[in-house]
Amino acid sequence: MNKKIQDKKRKTRDESESESEIESDDSDKGVIPDSDSDEENYDDSDDGSDFNEITAEFEINPCVESDYHSIKNMISRLVPYNETINFSAGAITNLILEQSKKLKFGRSIRVEGVDDPYGFLSVFNYNSVKDNESIEGLTEFMKIKSKSAETSFVDTKTHGGDSTFLSVLTNLLSKSKAQPLGYVFNERFLNVPNDLVYPLHQYIQYDIELLTENDPTYNFKNYLFLTTFGITTKPNETEQPQPQPTETTNKSKTKKSKHTISEDQPQQQPQQQNDQLPEGLEIYQKVEDKYIKKHSSAWLTFNIPYEYGEGSRWTLNGHLNYKGLIMILPSSKVPNLLKDLQEKAILDD
């Protein structure tokens, strides 16, 4: 690798550990709380809207031990509560923090002056963690869901004629020693600005390239993702809308990584927006999942039952049926993914 490129990447990595210089611009999984360190900027005379605005400066830094509880809570959402697999969010969080401490590999999104992160991204070499009981349990969970997929796609040319997602996944897992497989954990609160997504994934790719200079086991050939999304639907006759919680949204305030978070939005506004949402619309809780799926060589979806019984779930997006999504992304498609995250994801609502 050209030394000039190496130096540039190391410089980018060092700068990201102090502060991310990022150009700025719903589900009910989480919102960014008001911080004592943030200033409220409220003006009810400009446009008549009832918003409290908080300016937040975001940073992308390596994961640290104090991130444990936030990361654990985010990981716990990956598996529905009623599944019986051997899965411990705490055990996986420990693996993430151990890897970050040893290799400085794994990134957290945080607000300046606030200890708890609002998102994270970490990638394991599957072959090195496959014997961990929770990784085994999560992998088995994906295999089980592969047998009951609602929809699926496989690029048979890429995967040597394999025509089912389960066969593709099984082959990649069995060949992970010779062809390293990146096992991805990527979660965050929902109102983290979309323009942080590209630099977050870009930093991880820089980190991977630096690691592969000394350790070829991080030269991943494919990446495995497990995530969730929603599909808009009409409510069942027996369903009643639940009370709507207060929504927070993001509005660009300044350049770099500063963003304005609007609070106390009038409750009728989400309903007005929901009336315009067509049935069958896919709502991605993390904007990059839409583009990862686009570039994946194989993917499948599976149903996540509503925990209070049959039917859809009422959220700020209206009535959603929640779905699981498993994706396999070839490393050769990462440049295309990053291009989409840089040019398109920032424009998505």
Buried (B, 14 or more C-beta within 10 A) or exposed (E): EEEEEEEEBEEBBEEBBEBBEBEBBBBBBBBBBBBEEBEEEEEEEEEEEEBBBBBBBBBBBBBBEEBBEBBBBBBBBBBBEEEEBEBBBEBBBBBBBEBBBEBBBBBBBBBBEBEBBBBBBBBBBBBBBBEBEBBBBBBEBBBEBBEEBEEBBBBEEBBEEBEBBBBBBBBBBEBBEEBBBBBBBBBBBBBBBBBBBBBBBBBBBBBBBBBBEEEEBBBBBBBBBBBBBBBBBEBEEEBEEEEBEEBBBBEEBEEEBBBBBBBBBEEEBBEEBBEEBEEEEBBBBBBBBBBBBBBBBBBBBBBBEBEEEEBBBBBBBBBBBBBBBBBBBBBEBBEBBBEBBBEBBBEEE
